[in-house]
Amino acid sequence: MKYNVLVLGSGPGGYVAAIRAAQLGMTVAVVERAELGGICLNWGCIPTKALLKSAEVLTHLKHAENFGIVVDGNIQPNFEAVVQRSREVAANMSRGIQFLFKKNNIDVIQGVGKVKPDHFVEITDAEGHVTEIEADHIIIATGARSRQLPNMPQDGKYIIGYREALTLPKLPETMVVVGSGAIGSELASFYNAMGTKVTLVEFLPNVLPLEDEEVSKQAERSMKKAGLTVMTNASVEKVDIENDICHVTINSQRKGLITIDAEIVLSAVGVSTNIEGIGLEDVGISFERGKILVDNFYQTNISGYYAIGDIVPGPALAHVASHEALVCIENIAGNHPQPVDYSNIPGCTYITPEVASTGLSEAKAIAAGFEIKVGKFPFTASGKATAAGMKDGFVKLIFDAKNDQLLGAHLIGDHVTEMISELVLAKQMKATAHDIIHAVHPHPTMSEAVMEAAAQALNECVHL
């Protein structure tokens, strides 16, 4: 059978591409070697948030007296039930993708796909049977996996990646997490909330190193306040395993060589793209440093072959992959879409307090040559944050001093991941500080802090 579109991978890039292509009247098939929904729905974004929700409930119960609520008895997590709930949430989301595929008449082919010349894909199923399918347009959306370090090889038991971290059979008493990006910080926060003694090790000077420096420093303070041990400017040199204990040798700029013992070492030092063995060389598709090279509409150097998501240059984020999928399909359909604006991609980290940002940080804006105005409003001055007992954090906005246009937004606070979209839209619409100030924000809300930060940048803030 020949299809208009054949997609390799059913993650947030692949399934969105497939569904949109079907909506536009194309015949579509998806090749998937594992669960529908890919890593994000099954082993990443979604189950991680389910775990973090359990951690949030546990933390609220432990601090119920702060809100005038008496909770009798010893409050402890049922770790197996917490993990089981997260797996059920993931499975439900995967079934949702299955429903959408059926609704849109998308064929699902289980197996491992390999692109071939002349618009063919070779598929090997679980029994080793090989078939070839032809398609006018082939979209590669094979995603990424946990990156392995040579001095810290993952064995799945003592030294683990994010996937094993989601399904540990029991709650460890001690854990070392290596890498403080979104994955490392979120899982470190979860296990710390559950009661594990966690040490977070970061090679760079700040945790969440991609964030604005002030946000990173506030995140580190909040982590330490919650009981995490944080080591920055530090690297893991080796891990020796003896009698079910990991002896972790850490080279710290402040403390020198030290050894920490832990039951589990979680390696969260980034991801590696899944581009090996999928036929790129056979077809002649160009790639560089683990990324497939594409144009603004995700076509590779070979006509009719496309790539989206983690395997192309750009942020490795689920919502980026989904948007790339839409642009790719709309272009195939001849609808002349706008290319993705990579200068305005929101990033979210679901620790406590949450972190969200888009656009330029203060340092990057200055490095780019902008003269800037900075507005910052702390949640300690927010009525809603004070009432909720969640006063840690702030909203920080960066404006171009020449025209007061928004250049970047950096938030840390309670549920700020739900607030960042306003600022993504504001930046896309080239909003100024005055535009934000004159958009009436409801009271009392956390989002008032956005208006207040814009006002503070112009020295017009009433509540600070």
N, C-alpha and C positions, 0 to 999 in steps of 0.2 A: 504494500500500500504506500502511496505517496501522500505526504502532508504538505500544507503550505508552510507550517512552522513546526519544528521539532526542538524541544528544549531539553538540555542535559542538566538535571538538578531541579528539585522542587522547593528550594528555600525561598526566602522573601523576594529574591530576584526572579527565580525560575517560575514560581507559581503565579506571580503577578503578570509576568510576560505571557504565560499561557492563557490566563483568564482574559486579559485584555485582547489578545489576538483572537480568541474565540468570540468575544463580544463584537469584534469588528468583522465577523463573518468568515474567518479563516478556519481551515481544518488544522487541528493541533494535537500533538502527542507530547508527553513528558516521559523522559527516562529517569528513573530513580532507583538507586541501589539499596536504599534503607527506608526510613519512614517519610511519609509525605510531610512537607513543611520544613525539611532540612534541619540544620543545626539549631537555628534560632528558635523554632517552635518546640523542638524536641529536647535539645541539650544546651540551650543558651538563654536568649532573652526571656522567654516565657516561664520555664520552670524555675529559673533564678529568681524572677519576681515573685513567684509563688512562695519560694523559700523565705525571701525577705519579708513578705507579708506575715508569715508565721512568726518571724523574729520580731516584727513590729508589734504584733499582738502580745507576745511574751513580754516585751519591754514595757508596754503600757500596763500590763497586769502587775509587773514588779514595782511600778511607780504609781499605782492606783491611789495610794494615800495622798499623793501630791494634788489629787483632784477631789479629795474628800470622800473617796470610795474605800471601804474596808473589804479586803479580800482575805478570807480565812484560809488557812492551810498552806502547805509548802508548794509553791508554784514551780513546776518543772516541765520541761518540754518532753513530749513523747517523740523522740527523734525519728523512729521508724514511721510513725503516723505523719510527721511533717514531710518526710521524703515521699511517702506514698501519696499524699495530697498533691505534691508538686508533679509527680508522674501522671496522676489522673488529669490534672490541668493540661499538661502537655499532650496527653493522648486525646483529650477532648478537642484541642485546637487542631491536631492532626486530622481527626475525623471531620472537622469543619472544612479543611482543604479538600478532603475526599468528596464531601457533599458538593462543594463549589465546582470541582472538576466534573462530577456527574451532571450537575445542573447545566453546565456549559458544553457538554458533549466532548470533553477532553479525554483522549485515551491515555491511560497510564501503563507504561511498560516497565516492569520490574527487571532490573539488571544493571550491568555496568556498561556505559556508553563510551564509544571511541569514535571520534570524527575521522572520516575517510575522504579522499578526494572525490570530486564530482558530485558533491551534495549528498553523500551517503553517511549514515551512522551505523557502526557495527555494535550490536548489543549482545552481551554474554549474560545469560541468566544464571540462577543459583546452581543449576544442574550442569552448567558448562555448555549448554546449547547456544550456538551463535546464529544470529539473524542480521540481515542488513535492511535498513529502511531509508528511503529517499525523502528529501524535503527541499522545498525551494529555499527556505531560510533556516539555518541551524544556529541556535543560541546556546552558548556555553555558559552555564551558571553553576559551576561545581563547588564554589565556596572555599572554605579553608578549615584547617584543623589546628590543634594546639602545637605550638612550636617547641621543638626538642632542643635542649642545650647539651653539648657533649660532656660537660662536667656534672650534669644532672639528668642522666637518662631516665625517662619515665618507665616504671615497671608496672604501673597500674595498681600497686598495693601500698608501697611506702612512699614512692615519689610519683605523684599523680598529676593529671591535667584536669581541666575544668569539667570534663565529662564524668570522670570518676568522682569528682568532688560533689556532684549532684546526687549520688546514690551510694554513699558510704554505708556499710552495714551497721555501724554504730558510731556514736558521737565520740570523736577523739578528745582526750584530755588536753593534748598539746598539738600545735600545728605551726609550721613556718610557711608563710606565703611569700613567694618570690615574684616581685613585680606588682606595682601599685597602680596600674591602669584600671580601667573600668572593671574588668573581670576579676583581677586580684583584689581590688578594694571592696567590691561587692561581696565576694565570697569570704574575705577576711572579716567583714562586718557581720555577715550572717553567722559564721561560726563563733565569733566573739559573743554575739547576743545569745547564742544557744548555751554558752558556758565554757567553750573551749578557750584555753590560754593561747592566744595567737600573737605571733611575731611577724610583722610585715616588713619585708626587706626591699628597699628601692635603690637602684644603682645611681639614679640622678639626685640632685639636691632636694627635690620636692616630690611629695606624693601627687598622684594625678598630674604628671609632668606636662601634659598637653594643655592644661588649664591655665588661666591667668594666675600669676604668682600669688596674689592676695587670696584668691579662692583656694589654691593649694594649701597655703599656710593655715587658713581657717579649717579646711578639711582635716589637716593633721592634728590641730588642736582638738577638734571634735572627736577624732578617733582616739586620741590619748585620754580624753575625758571619759569616753565609753569603756576604757580599760584595755585597749589595744596597745601593744608595744610596737613602736614605729622606729625603724632604722633607715635613715636616708644616707646618701653617699656611701653605700655599702653594697657588697656583692658576695654571693655564695661561691666559694672556691671549690668546695667538694662536699659530698654527702657520703658518710660511711655508715652502713647499716649493720647493726649487731644486736642480737637478741630482741628483735622486733622494735628497736629504737634507732632513729636516724640521728647520727651525730653530724650536725651541720656546721661546717667551718665557714665563718663569715669574716670578710675583710672590711672592717669599718674604718672610715677616714678618722673618726673621732676616737674609737676604742682600739684600733689595731685588729689583730687576729683574735677572734673569740670563737668558742664552740657552744652551740645551743642544741640541746637534746629535744626531740619532738617525735611523736608517733607518726605524723604525716608531714610530708613536704609537698606543697602545692605549687607547681610551676605555672606561673601566669605571665610569661614574658613575651606574649604576642602570639601570632598565628602564622602558619605556613600555608600557602595557597595550594589547592588541589589541581595542579596542572600537569603532573607527571602521568605518563601512560595513557593519555586521552587522545593521542593522535596528532598533536600540534605539529610535530616534525613531519609526519606523513603528508599533511596537507600543505605545509609551508607557512603556517601561521606564525607571525613574529611575536616574540615575547622577550622581556628583559627584566632581570632581577626578580623573577618569580611572578611577574605581572604580564598579562597579554596586552599588547599595544592595540589601541582602538582609536577611531575618530570621535567626533563630538556626538555621533549617533550610534556608537558602539559597534560599528562594523570593523572587522580586522582588515589586514592588508589583502585578504582573500575574499572576493565578492561572495556574498551570501552566507558568510560565517561571522558571527557576532559573539561578543563576550560582555558580561555584566557582573556587578557585585564585587566580592572580595578579590577576585582574580584580575581586576583591572586597576590601574592607578587611581588613587582617591581614598577617602575614608572607608574603612571596612565596617560599615554600619548597615543594619537591616533596612532602615528607611531610605538609605542612599541606594541600595540595590533595587528596592522597589521602584524608586523614581527613575533610575536608569532603565529599568524594564519598560516603564511606560513610554519614555522618550524613544527607546529602541523600536518598540512595536508601532508607535504612532508614525515614526519615520518610515518604517517598512510599508505602512498603509498609505503613505503619501500625504499625511496630514500636517506636515511642516511644523513639528513641535519646537519649542525653545530648548536649547541645550541646558543641561543642569548647571546651575550657578554654584560652583564648589566653594565660593567665598561666603556662602550663607547656609551652611549645613549645621543644624543643631546637634549638639552632643549631650547625652544625659547619663549620669551615673547615679545609681539608686542606693547610695549609702545613706546614713543618717547624720546630719541633714543631707538632702539630695543636692546634686550639682547639675547645672544646665548652662549651656553657653552657645553662642553663635557669633560668627564674624571675628574681627581682630581683637586680640588682647591688647592691653595698654602697651606692653613692650613691643609687640609686633606693629602696632599702629605708629609708634615713634620710629621704629626701625624702617618703616615704609616711607617715612618722610612727612607724615601728617603732623600738623599742629593740632593738638587735641584739647577738648574739655572733658573732664571726668565727673560724673555724678554718682554718688554712692549713698545708699540709704540702708541703715542697719535695721534688722527685724526687731531689735530691742526697742525701737521707737514705733513699732507696729501694734495697733490695738488687737488685731486678729491673732498675730503671733503670740502676743502676751497672754491673751485669753486661752489660747491653745497650749500654752506652756512650752512653746517651741520657738525660742527667741534667738537661737544661734543662727548667724549668717547675715546676708545682705544682698542687695541688688546693686550691681556696678555697671554703668553704661558709659560707653566711649563715643564721643561725638567729634566730628570734624569741626575745628574752631572756625573755619572759613565760612561754612554754611549751616552749621549745627546739624548736619545729617548724621544719622546713627551709623557708626562703624562696627560696633561690637557690643555684646551684652553678656554679662557673667553673673550668674546667680548661684547662691548657696543658701539653702533653707528648706523648710518643711514643704514638700510637694512642689518644688520649683520646676520640676520636669513638666508639670501641667501649665506652667506660666510662660515657658520659653517661646511657644508658638506665636504669641502676640508680637514678640520682638523679631522673630523670623519674618513675619509678614510686614512689620514696620520697616525693617531693613530692605526687604524686597520692593516696597513701595516708596523707597527713598524718603522715609519719614524724618522729620527734624525733631529736635527736643520740644519745640513749641507744639508740633502736631501731637506728640504723646501727652504733653501737659494738658492740652485742650480737649483731649478725648476723656470724657468723664468716666472715672473708675469708681465702681461701687464700694461703699463702706459698710461694715468693716470686711476687708478681704486682704489676703496676702498680696494680691496683684496691685493694690494701691502703691506698693513700694516701687513699682515700675514708674508710675507717674511722679512719685516723690524723688526718685533718683534723677529723672530728667529735669525736674525743677531745681534740684540741688546743683546740677551742672551749670545752670544759668543763674545761680545764687538767688533763686526764688522759692526755695523750699520753706514751707510754713511750719512743718512738724519736726524740724531738726535744727 
